[in-house]
Amino acid sequence: MRRFTMALDLVDDQRLIAEYEDYHANVWPEIQASIRDAGVTNMEIYRFGNRLFMLMDVDDTFTFERKAAMDAANPKVQEWERLMWKFQQAVPGAKPGEKWVMMDKIFEL
């Protein structure tokens, strides 16, 4: 199993943050299926203020390139991603158009 950790910011608006959380309390079944089909075995998202942290465990079939190709070919994933941009903004230092950015592990006990 491999693990990835990523960060993303939400637009700092309490109404939008609440709406974003509502969507994630009821993630569309097609989105959940696409995540699993890409080889993600566990995904958790945490929030502090408008900062999000995602923990993603993946199996040996997972690659970011494969997931990107699968997402690009899935109209429901594209609809979800367009919708989520209403709530999301890049963290400082992200490349243009980049959403979730990889985090570096700096400690493990």
C-alpha positions in Angstrom: 0.0 0.0 0.0 1.2 3.5 -0.8 -0.1 6.7 0.8 -0.3 10.2 -0.5 -1.2 13.3 1.4 -2.4 16.5 -0.3 -3.6 20.0 0.5 -6.1 22.3 -1.0 -7.8 25.5 0.1 -11.5 26.4 0.0 -12.8 29.8 -0.8 -13.0 31.5 2.6 -16.8 31.8 2.8 -18.7 30.0 5.5 -21.7 29.5 3.4 -19.7 27.9 0.5 -17.7 25.8 3.0 -20.9 24.4 4.5 -22.2 23.6 1.0 -18.9 21.9 0.1 -19.2 19.8 3.2 -22.8 18.9 2.3 -21.6 17.6 -1.1 -19.0 15.5 0.6 -21.5 14.1 3.1 -23.4 12.8 0.0 -20.7 12.2 -2.7 -22.3 11.0 -5.9 -22.1 7.2 -6.3 -20.4 7.6 -9.7 -17.6 9.6 -8.1 -17.1 7.1 -5.3 -16.9 4.3 -8.0 -14.4 6.2 -10.1 -12.2 6.7 -7.1 -12.3 3.0 -6.2 -11.8 2.0 -9.9 -8.6 4.1 -10.0 -7.1 2.0 -7.2 -7.8 4.2 -4.2 -8.5 1.9 -1.2 -9.1 4.7 1.3 -9.6 8.4 1.1 -10.1 10.8 4.0 -10.5 14.6 3.8 -10.0 16.8 6.9 -10.7 20.6 7.2 -9.3 23.3 9.4 -10.7 26.7 8.6 -10.6 26.8 4.8 -7.6 24.4 4.5 -8.2 20.8 3.4 -5.9 17.9 4.0 -6.5 14.6 2.0 -5.1 11.2 2.9 -5.2 8.7 0.1 -4.2 5.0 0.4 -3.8 3.3 -3.0 -3.2 -0.2 -4.3 -0.5 -1.3 -6.9 -2.7 -0.4 -9.9 -2.9 3.3 -9.0 -1.0 6.0 -10.8 -1.9 9.7 -11.0 -1.6 9.5 -14.8 -4.1 6.5 -15.0 -6.5 8.3 -12.7 -6.3 11.5 -14.7 -7.0 9.6 -17.9 -10.0 7.8 -16.3 -11.3 11.1 -15.0 -11.0 12.8 -18.3 -13.0 10.1 -20.0 -15.8 10.1 -17.3 -18.4 12.9 -17.9 -19.8 12.5 -14.4 -16.3 13.1 -12.9 -15.9 16.1 -15.1 -19.3 17.5 -14.0 -18.2 17.0 -10.3 -14.9 18.7 -10.9 -16.5 21.7 -12.5 -18.9 22.0 -9.6 -16.1 21.7 -7.0 -14.1 24.6 -8.5 -16.9 26.9 -7.2 -15.6 26.1 -3.7 -11.9 25.5 -4.2 -8.9 27.6 -4.6 -5.3 26.7 -5.0 -3.0 26.9 -2.0 -0.2 29.5 -2.1 2.6 28.1 -4.3 0.4 25.8 -6.4 1.0 25.9 -10.2 -1.7 27.6 -12.4 -4.8 25.3 -12.7 -3.5 22.9 -10.0 -5.9 21.9 -7.3 -4.7 19.4 -4.8 -0.9 19.7 -4.2 1.3 16.9 -2.8 2.6 17.3 0.8 6.0 16.2 1.9 6.2 13.9 4.9 8.6 15.4 7.4 8.1 13.2 10.4 7.0 9.6 11.3 6.9 7.9 14.7 
